[in-house]
Amino acid sequence: MRGIEVSGVITGSAQWAYVAAAYGLTLLLTGAVLWQSWRAMAKAERRSDALRGKRT
């Protein structure tokens, strides 16, 4: 009986390169979202302080 060939399956060491790339991309994009959120929060705090008259 002949083995079943499945197209689109990553085999060998290429699968680990794919996994590493996926984790790397996830970490990079998560960091970008955190940085953007932190900047937005800091900007909102500055605007809030300015409205209260607590300018630094």
PyMOL Python script that loads the backbone (N, CA, C, O; Angstrom):
from pymol import cmd

cmd.read_pdbstr("""\
ATOM      1  N   MET A   1       0.844  -1.179   0.000  1.00  0.00           N
ATOM      2  CA  MET A   1       0.000   0.000   0.000  1.00  0.00           C
ATOM      3  C   MET A   1       0.890   1.244   0.000  1.00  0.00           C
ATOM      4  O   MET A   1       1.868   1.317   0.744  1.00  0.00           O
ATOM      5  N   ARG A   2       0.552   2.189  -0.817  1.00  0.00           N
ATOM      6  CA  ARG A   2       1.327   3.420  -0.938  1.00  0.00           C
ATOM      7  C   ARG A   2       0.915   4.427   0.131  1.00  0.00           C
ATOM      8  O   ARG A   2      -0.257   4.507   0.498  1.00  0.00           O
ATOM      9  N   GLY A   3       1.904   5.210   0.638  1.00  0.00           N
ATOM     10  CA  GLY A   3       1.607   6.208   1.661  1.00  0.00           C
ATOM     11  C   GLY A   3       0.770   7.345   1.112  1.00  0.00           C
ATOM     12  O   GLY A   3       0.786   7.627  -0.086  1.00  0.00           O
ATOM     13  N   ILE A   4       0.061   7.976   1.981  1.00  0.00           N
ATOM     14  CA  ILE A   4      -0.797   9.090   1.584  1.00  0.00           C
ATOM     15  C   ILE A   4       0.057  10.361   1.545  1.00  0.00           C
ATOM     16  O   ILE A   4       0.752  10.688   2.507  1.00  0.00           O
ATOM     17  N   GLU A   5      -0.009  11.056   0.432  1.00  0.00           N
ATOM     18  CA  GLU A   5       0.706  12.325   0.309  1.00  0.00           C
ATOM     19  C   GLU A   5      -0.263  13.465   0.597  1.00  0.00           C
ATOM     20  O   GLU A   5      -1.328  13.566  -0.011  1.00  0.00           O
ATOM     21  N   VAL A   6       0.123  14.305   1.524  1.00  0.00           N
ATOM     22  CA  VAL A   6      -0.720  15.435   1.891  1.00  0.00           C
ATOM     23  C   VAL A   6       0.002  16.707   1.470  1.00  0.00           C
ATOM     24  O   VAL A   6       1.113  16.974   1.929  1.00  0.00           O
ATOM     25  N   SER A   7      -0.610  17.476   0.619  1.00  0.00           N
ATOM     26  CA  SER A   7       0.032  18.711   0.180  1.00  0.00           C
ATOM     27  C   SER A   7      -0.175  19.799   1.230  1.00  0.00           C
ATOM     28  O   SER A   7      -1.203  19.839   1.907  1.00  0.00           O
ATOM     29  N   GLY A   8       0.806  20.671   1.352  1.00  0.00           N
ATOM     30  CA  GLY A   8       0.707  21.774   2.293  1.00  0.00           C
ATOM     31  C   GLY A   8       1.221  21.472   3.684  1.00  0.00           C
ATOM     32  O   GLY A   8       1.143  22.326   4.568  1.00  0.00           O
ATOM     33  N   VAL A   9       1.746  20.273   3.898  1.00  0.00           N
ATOM     34  CA  VAL A   9       2.263  19.903   5.211  1.00  0.00           C
ATOM     35  C   VAL A   9       3.754  20.217   5.258  1.00  0.00           C
ATOM     36  O   VAL A   9       4.506  19.817   4.370  1.00  0.00           O
ATOM     37  N   ILE A  10       4.173  20.927   6.285  1.00  0.00           N
ATOM     38  CA  ILE A  10       5.588  21.263   6.447  1.00  0.00           C
ATOM     39  C   ILE A  10       6.251  20.137   7.235  1.00  0.00           C
ATOM     40  O   ILE A  10       5.790  19.766   8.315  1.00  0.00           O
ATOM     41  N   THR A  11       7.329  19.603   6.686  1.00  0.00           N
ATOM     42  CA  THR A  11       8.006  18.490   7.353  1.00  0.00           C
ATOM     43  C   THR A  11       9.478  18.815   7.571  1.00  0.00           C
ATOM     44  O   THR A  11      10.014  19.766   7.002  1.00  0.00           O
ATOM     45  N   GLY A  12      10.114  18.010   8.400  1.00  0.00           N
ATOM     46  CA  GLY A  12      11.547  18.158   8.634  1.00  0.00           C
ATOM     47  C   GLY A  12      11.865  19.392   9.453  1.00  0.00           C
ATOM     48  O   GLY A  12      11.057  19.849  10.261  1.00  0.00           O
ATOM     49  N   SER A  13      13.069  19.929   9.228  1.00  0.00           N
ATOM     50  CA  SER A  13      13.507  21.089  10.005  1.00  0.00           C
ATOM     51  C   SER A  13      12.767  22.358   9.604  1.00  0.00           C
ATOM     52  O   SER A  13      12.770  23.340  10.346  1.00  0.00           O
ATOM     53  N   ALA A  14      12.135  22.342   8.439  1.00  0.00           N
ATOM     54  CA  ALA A  14      11.377  23.526   8.002  1.00  0.00           C
ATOM     55  C   ALA A  14      10.217  23.826   8.948  1.00  0.00           C
ATOM     56  O   ALA A  14       9.841  24.985   9.123  1.00  0.00           O
ATOM     57  N   GLN A  15       9.652  22.784   9.556  1.00  0.00           N
ATOM     58  CA  GLN A  15       8.535  23.036  10.465  1.00  0.00           C
ATOM     59  C   GLN A  15       8.986  23.829  11.682  1.00  0.00           C
ATOM     60  O   GLN A  15       8.231  24.661  12.186  1.00  0.00           O
ATOM     61  N   TRP A  16      10.200  23.589  12.163  1.00  0.00           N
ATOM     62  CA  TRP A  16      10.686  24.320  13.329  1.00  0.00           C
ATOM     63  C   TRP A  16      11.054  25.747  12.966  1.00  0.00           C
ATOM     64  O   TRP A  16      10.915  26.652  13.789  1.00  0.00           O
ATOM     65  N   ALA A  17      11.519  25.957  11.750  1.00  0.00           N
ATOM     66  CA  ALA A  17      11.774  27.325  11.291  1.00  0.00           C
ATOM     67  C   ALA A  17      10.452  28.094  11.219  1.00  0.00           C
ATOM     68  O   ALA A  17      10.388  29.269  11.580  1.00  0.00           O
ATOM     69  N   TYR A  18       9.419  27.430  10.759  1.00  0.00           N
ATOM     70  CA  TYR A  18       8.096  28.049  10.694  1.00  0.00           C
ATOM     71  C   TYR A  18       7.587  28.395  12.093  1.00  0.00           C
ATOM     72  O   TYR A  18       7.064  29.487  12.313  1.00  0.00           O
ATOM     73  N   VAL A  19       7.739  27.476  13.026  1.00  0.00           N
ATOM     74  CA  VAL A  19       7.294  27.710  14.406  1.00  0.00           C
ATOM     75  C   VAL A  19       8.070  28.878  15.016  1.00  0.00           C
ATOM     76  O   VAL A  19       7.479  29.746  15.658  1.00  0.00           O
ATOM     77  N   ALA A  20       9.389  28.901  14.818  1.00  0.00           N
ATOM     78  CA  ALA A  20      10.213  29.994  15.349  1.00  0.00           C
ATOM     79  C   ALA A  20       9.805  31.325  14.738  1.00  0.00           C
ATOM     80  O   ALA A  20       9.722  32.334  15.439  1.00  0.00           O
ATOM     81  N   ALA A  21       9.550  31.332  13.431  1.00  0.00           N
ATOM     82  CA  ALA A  21       9.129  32.570  12.765  1.00  0.00           C
ATOM     83  C   ALA A  21       7.768  33.030  13.287  1.00  0.00           C
ATOM     84  O   ALA A  21       7.551  34.226  13.480  1.00  0.00           O
ATOM     85  N   ALA A  22       6.860  32.095  13.514  1.00  0.00           N
ATOM     86  CA  ALA A  22       5.534  32.447  14.019  1.00  0.00           C
ATOM     87  C   ALA A  22       5.625  33.056  15.425  1.00  0.00           C
ATOM     88  O   ALA A  22       4.981  34.065  15.714  1.00  0.00           O
ATOM     89  N   TYR A  23       6.430  32.432  16.293  1.00  0.00           N
ATOM     90  CA  TYR A  23       6.609  32.988  17.641  1.00  0.00           C
ATOM     91  C   TYR A  23       7.295  34.350  17.586  1.00  0.00           C
ATOM     92  O   TYR A  23       6.912  35.269  18.311  1.00  0.00           O
ATOM     93  N   GLY A  24       8.295  34.482  16.738  1.00  0.00           N
ATOM     94  CA  GLY A  24       8.989  35.761  16.608  1.00  0.00           C
ATOM     95  C   GLY A  24       8.058  36.864  16.136  1.00  0.00           C
ATOM     96  O   GLY A  24       8.076  37.972  16.672  1.00  0.00           O
ATOM     97  N   LEU A  25       7.245  36.561  15.134  1.00  0.00           N
ATOM     98  CA  LEU A  25       6.294  37.541  14.631  1.00  0.00           C
ATOM     99  C   LEU A  25       5.266  37.903  15.695  1.00  0.00           C
ATOM    100  O   LEU A  25       4.894  39.069  15.832  1.00  0.00           O
ATOM    101  N   THR A  26       4.810  36.914  16.441  1.00  0.00           N
ATOM    102  CA  THR A  26       3.847  37.161  17.518  1.00  0.00           C
ATOM    103  C   THR A  26       4.444  38.081  18.577  1.00  0.00           C
ATOM    104  O   THR A  26       3.787  39.024  19.020  1.00  0.00           O
ATOM    105  N   LEU A  27       5.681  37.816  18.983  1.00  0.00           N
ATOM    106  CA  LEU A  27       6.334  38.670  19.987  1.00  0.00           C
ATOM    107  C   LEU A  27       6.540  40.087  19.467  1.00  0.00           C
ATOM    108  O   LEU A  27       6.314  41.057  20.190  1.00  0.00           O
ATOM    109  N   LEU A  28       6.965  40.204  18.224  1.00  0.00           N
ATOM    110  CA  LEU A  28       7.192  41.522  17.631  1.00  0.00           C
ATOM    111  C   LEU A  28       5.905  42.333  17.569  1.00  0.00           C
ATOM    112  O   LEU A  28       5.881  43.499  17.964  1.00  0.00           O
ATOM    113  N   LEU A  29       4.847  41.725  17.078  1.00  0.00           N
ATOM    114  CA  LEU A  29       3.578  42.441  16.962  1.00  0.00           C
ATOM    115  C   LEU A  29       2.955  42.742  18.321  1.00  0.00           C
ATOM    116  O   LEU A  29       2.329  43.788  18.492  1.00  0.00           O
ATOM    117  N   THR A  30       3.116  41.848  19.285  1.00  0.00           N
ATOM    118  CA  THR A  30       2.624  42.110  20.635  1.00  0.00           C
ATOM    119  C   THR A  30       3.359  43.302  21.238  1.00  0.00           C
ATOM    120  O   THR A  30       2.747  44.164  21.870  1.00  0.00           O
ATOM    121  N   GLY A  31       4.669  43.344  21.041  1.00  0.00           N
ATOM    122  CA  GLY A  31       5.452  44.482  21.517  1.00  0.00           C
ATOM    123  C   GLY A  31       5.012  45.787  20.880  1.00  0.00           C
ATOM    124  O   GLY A  31       4.947  46.818  21.550  1.00  0.00           O
ATOM    125  N   ALA A  32       4.708  45.748  19.583  1.00  0.00           N
ATOM    126  CA  ALA A  32       4.255  46.954  18.881  1.00  0.00           C
ATOM    127  C   ALA A  32       2.914  47.436  19.435  1.00  0.00           C
ATOM    128  O   ALA A  32       2.709  48.638  19.606  1.00  0.00           O
ATOM    129  N   VAL A  33       2.014  46.513  19.711  1.00  0.00           N
ATOM    130  CA  VAL A  33       0.712  46.892  20.272  1.00  0.00           C
ATOM    131  C   VAL A  33       0.883  47.474  21.671  1.00  0.00           C
ATOM    132  O   VAL A  33       0.241  48.469  22.008  1.00  0.00           O
ATOM    133  N   LEU A  34       1.737  46.870  22.484  1.00  0.00           N
ATOM    134  CA  LEU A  34       1.976  47.391  23.839  1.00  0.00           C
ATOM    135  C   LEU A  34       2.587  48.793  23.789  1.00  0.00           C
ATOM    136  O   LEU A  34       2.188  49.674  24.550  1.00  0.00           O
ATOM    137  N   TRP A  35       3.551  48.996  22.897  1.00  0.00           N
ATOM    138  CA  TRP A  35       4.196  50.308  22.765  1.00  0.00           C
ATOM    139  C   TRP A  35       3.175  51.361  22.330  1.00  0.00           C
ATOM    140  O   TRP A  35       3.142  52.457  22.890  1.00  0.00           O
ATOM    141  N   GLN A  36       2.350  51.039  21.347  1.00  0.00           N
ATOM    142  CA  GLN A  36       1.341  51.987  20.873  1.00  0.00           C
ATOM    143  C   GLN A  36       0.335  52.300  21.974  1.00  0.00           C
ATOM    144  O   GLN A  36      -0.071  53.451  22.135  1.00  0.00           O
ATOM    145  N   SER A  37      -0.066  51.295  22.724  1.00  0.00           N
ATOM    146  CA  SER A  37      -1.021  51.507  23.812  1.00  0.00           C
ATOM    147  C   SER A  37      -0.423  52.378  24.908  1.00  0.00           C
ATOM    148  O   SER A  37      -1.096  53.254  25.449  1.00  0.00           O
ATOM    149  N   TRP A  38       0.847  52.135  25.233  1.00  0.00           N
ATOM    150  CA  TRP A  38       1.510  52.935  26.261  1.00  0.00           C
ATOM    151  C   TRP A  38       1.603  54.394  25.832  1.00  0.00           C
ATOM    152  O   TRP A  38       1.356  55.298  26.630  1.00  0.00           O
ATOM    153  N   ARG A  39       1.961  54.622  24.566  1.00  0.00           N
ATOM    154  CA  ARG A  39       2.057  56.004  24.066  1.00  0.00           C
ATOM    155  C   ARG A  39       0.701  56.694  24.110  1.00  0.00           C
ATOM    156  O   ARG A  39       0.616  57.862  24.491  1.00  0.00           O
ATOM    157  N   ALA A  40      -0.363  55.990  23.724  1.00  0.00           N
ATOM    158  CA  ALA A  40      -1.709  56.567  23.757  1.00  0.00           C
ATOM    159  C   ALA A  40      -2.122  56.893  25.191  1.00  0.00           C
ATOM    160  O   ALA A  40      -2.742  57.926  25.442  1.00  0.00           O
ATOM    161  N   MET A  41      -1.777  56.013  26.128  1.00  0.00           N
ATOM    162  CA  MET A  41      -2.107  56.249  27.534  1.00  0.00           C
ATOM    163  C   MET A  41      -1.363  57.483  28.056  1.00  0.00           C
ATOM    164  O   MET A  41      -1.948  58.319  28.746  1.00  0.00           O
ATOM    165  N   ALA A  42      -0.080  57.593  27.728  1.00  0.00           N
ATOM    166  CA  ALA A  42       0.705  58.728  28.186  1.00  0.00           C
ATOM    167  C   ALA A  42       0.152  60.038  27.619  1.00  0.00           C
ATOM    168  O   ALA A  42       0.096  61.051  28.315  1.00  0.00           O
ATOM    169  N   LYS A  43      -0.252  60.003  26.358  1.00  0.00           N
ATOM    170  CA  LYS A  43      -0.829  61.204  25.731  1.00  0.00           C
ATOM    171  C   LYS A  43      -2.139  61.585  26.411  1.00  0.00           C
ATOM    172  O   LYS A  43      -2.391  62.765  26.654  1.00  0.00           O
ATOM    173  N   ALA A  44      -2.976  60.589  26.721  1.00  0.00           N
ATOM    174  CA  ALA A  44      -4.255  60.853  27.394  1.00  0.00           C
ATOM    175  C   ALA A  44      -4.026  61.415  28.792  1.00  0.00           C
ATOM    176  O   ALA A  44      -4.761  62.298  29.233  1.00  0.00           O
ATOM    177  N   GLU A  45      -3.015  60.912  29.488  1.00  0.00           N
ATOM    178  CA  GLU A  45      -2.714  61.443  30.828  1.00  0.00           C
ATOM    179  C   GLU A  45      -2.247  62.890  30.747  1.00  0.00           C
ATOM    180  O   GLU A  45      -2.625  63.709  31.584  1.00  0.00           O
ATOM    181  N   ARG A  46      -1.433  63.212  29.751  1.00  0.00           N
ATOM    182  CA  ARG A  46      -0.990  64.613  29.588  1.00  0.00           C
ATOM    183  C   ARG A  46      -2.178  65.525  29.303  1.00  0.00           C
ATOM    184  O   ARG A  46      -2.265  66.626  29.846  1.00  0.00           O
ATOM    185  N   ARG A  47      -3.088  65.066  28.454  1.00  0.00           N
ATOM    186  CA  ARG A  47      -4.273  65.879  28.156  1.00  0.00           C
ATOM    187  C   ARG A  47      -5.146  66.042  29.388  1.00  0.00           C
ATOM    188  O   ARG A  47      -5.688  67.122  29.624  1.00  0.00           O
ATOM    189  N   SER A  48      -5.290  64.981  30.179  1.00  0.00           N
ATOM    190  CA  SER A  48      -6.087  65.051  31.391  1.00  0.00           C
ATOM    191  C   SER A  48      -5.467  66.028  32.398  1.00  0.00           C
ATOM    192  O   SER A  48      -6.168  66.836  33.008  1.00  0.00           O
ATOM    193  N   ASP A  49      -4.149  65.939  32.559  1.00  0.00           N
ATOM    194  CA  ASP A  49      -3.465  66.854  33.483  1.00  0.00           C
ATOM    195  C   ASP A  49      -3.610  68.302  33.023  1.00  0.00           C
ATOM    196  O   ASP A  49      -3.783  69.204  33.843  1.00  0.00           O
ATOM    197  N   ALA A  50      -3.540  68.521  31.725  1.00  0.00           N
ATOM    198  CA  ALA A  50      -3.662  69.876  31.195  1.00  0.00           C
ATOM    199  C   ALA A  50      -5.077  70.428  31.452  1.00  0.00           C
ATOM    200  O   ALA A  50      -5.236  71.608  31.764  1.00  0.00           O
ATOM    201  N   LEU A  51      -6.087  69.578  31.320  1.00  0.00           N
ATOM    202  CA  LEU A  51      -7.449  70.029  31.581  1.00  0.00           C
ATOM    203  C   LEU A  51      -7.667  70.361  33.050  1.00  0.00           C
ATOM    204  O   LEU A  51      -8.481  71.225  33.376  1.00  0.00           O
ATOM    205  N   ARG A  52      -6.962  69.695  33.922  1.00  0.00           N
ATOM    206  CA  ARG A  52      -7.080  69.961  35.354  1.00  0.00           C
ATOM    207  C   ARG A  52      -6.234  71.150  35.796  1.00  0.00           C
ATOM    208  O   ARG A  52      -6.376  71.634  36.919  1.00  0.00           O
ATOM    209  N   GLY A  53      -5.357  71.618  34.915  1.00  0.00           N
ATOM    210  CA  GLY A  53      -4.501  72.739  35.258  1.00  0.00           C
ATOM    211  C   GLY A  53      -3.213  72.325  35.938  1.00  0.00           C
ATOM    212  O   GLY A  53      -2.551  73.164  36.548  1.00  0.00           O
ATOM    213  N   LYS A  54      -2.835  71.061  35.852  1.00  0.00           N
ATOM    214  CA  LYS A  54      -1.602  70.567  36.487  1.00  0.00           C
ATOM    215  C   LYS A  54      -0.496  70.431  35.439  1.00  0.00           C
ATOM    216  O   LYS A  54       0.073  69.353  35.264  1.00  0.00           O
ATOM    217  N   ARG A  55      -0.213  71.475  34.781  1.00  0.00           N
ATOM    218  CA  ARG A  55       0.824  71.409  33.749  1.00  0.00           C
ATOM    219  C   ARG A  55       2.197  71.288  34.376  1.00  0.00           C
ATOM    220  O   ARG A  55       2.497  71.915  35.392  1.00  0.00           O
ATOM    221  N   THR A  56       3.024  70.466  33.747  1.00  0.00           N
ATOM    222  CA  THR A  56       4.379  70.284  34.264  1.00  0.00           C
ATOM    223  C   THR A  56       5.378  70.909  33.352  1.00  0.00           C
ATOM    224  O   THR A  56       6.578  70.858  33.622  1.00  0.00           O
TER     225      THR A  56
END
""", "prot")
cmd.dss("prot")
cmd.show_as("cartoon", "prot")
cmd.util.cbc("prot")
cmd.orient("prot")
